Amino acid sequence: MPHLNTRPSRGTPAGRYQDTRGRTLPHVSNRDIFGWLWAACIVLMGLGGYVATSPVVDVPLHYGAAALLGLAIVGSLLVRGIPHGAGWALALTLGFSLATIANDQLGDYSREKTMLLVATIAAFVAPLTLIRTERRANALVVCLFVFSLTVAALAWIFPAAPHRLALAGSNYIGSGRIISLGFAIALLMLILRRGPWLITLPTVLVTGYLSVQTGSRGPLLAAVVSAVVVLVGQRKVRGRATIVAGLFLAAVPATVLLSQSTGYAEARILGLSAAETSVSTRWHYYAEAVNLGLSNPFGIGWGNFGWKLTLPPEGVGTEVYAHNLLLETLSEGGWMALISVLALTIVAIRNLWRVSEHPTWAAVLGLSIYFLMNAMVSSDINGNRIVFSLLALGVLVGRTQTFRPVPDGAN
């Protein structure tokens, strides 16, 4: 079973490691500053755009993180050469490029979306070249949790509206996804026993309450499903039946309390809001995307979805998308783009499932499920680039073998 082990044995000189393919790798210590830096940059590049429009933040951190990661990726390629999983990066690049070559770019949104695909490819390459170890993967999970809690705290202090928890000036859906991310990670902490019950259980309750207050159904459901998948994967965990029973018993009073609440966020979670039309709009986009994708093997071009709708919903412009990662890739990117994304997803999830008994990779599996489910109902391909970063870890864990120390005098 593939397992990433970056801790040297006693008496082994730290700093020089070699995998079974003969590649020399650095030892990653607890003071791995660059590991934490790259992990933070991946999080900011993947999720920072959701809150960049807020006057509370008012700094395009995602652009700065993308630039820093780009330089680091180039440096890593020059020093260490081609990483594992480079073939997947090439497949994604070719799949995404065919639609650009075969179609014209209609409007500013199309041109911007096409250019930002470069950052999405970089988000996939970054973990392959800069993370590469279990400890750095764990750092990425921690950075995601810290980012979620930070946004939740800022949204509580600087709310966008009194009826729904979101950071002032930011996108409601984006804020809901980030805040509910904390709930997903808290559930994973509870299941994987990454801390005492006196800490993890209150964390689950607090983050769950914040998730409900966002009024976003998709992220809340994705958090629960990701936890269930990881729980099923923990085949040898002690007390699994107790955890399942506890979560079920907690869900019953939570549902009752939710149904008794009269707030807008709670009503939207339960689908009781009279003004709620997002579900019907999404189904309309899905049908349009399927029709366009089946009739255009090379896609209609990135960002051209709004121009090709046969019956656009009232009040929307041309800057619309299918609100589903796979259907968006099918309709705008074409069949080859869909095949590359779908194959990458299947392989990465399969690899992560095989090592899901290990806490770090179980957490990465759960977060991959969380963001994949969100990508099926909201945001465009560039807004979902964090998905590709997590899938890259799935590719990595399937190709990397156990590390062993390099004897003194080896190159």
Buried (B, 14 or more C-beta within 10 A) or exposed (E): EBEBEBEBEEEBEEEBBBBEEEBEBBBBBEEBEEBBBBBBBBBBBBBBBBBBBBEBBEEBBBBBBBBBBBEBBEEBBEEBEEBBBBEBBEBBBEBBBBBBEBBEBBBEBBEBBBEBBBBBBBBBBBBBBBBBBBBBBBBBBBBBBBBBBEBBEBBEEBBBEEEBBBBBBBBBBBBBBBBBBBBBBBBBBBBBBBEEEEEBBEBBBBBBEBBBBBBBBBBBBBBBBBBBBBBEBBEEBEEBEEBBEBBEEBEEEBEEEBEEBEBBBBBBBEEEBEEEEBEEEBEBBBBBBBEBBEEBEBBBBBBBBBBBBEEBEEEEEBBBBBBBBBBBBBBBBBBBBBBBBBEBBEBBBEBBBBBBBBBBBBBBBBBBBBBBBBBBBBBBBBBBBBBBBBBBBBBBBBBBEEBBBBEEEEE
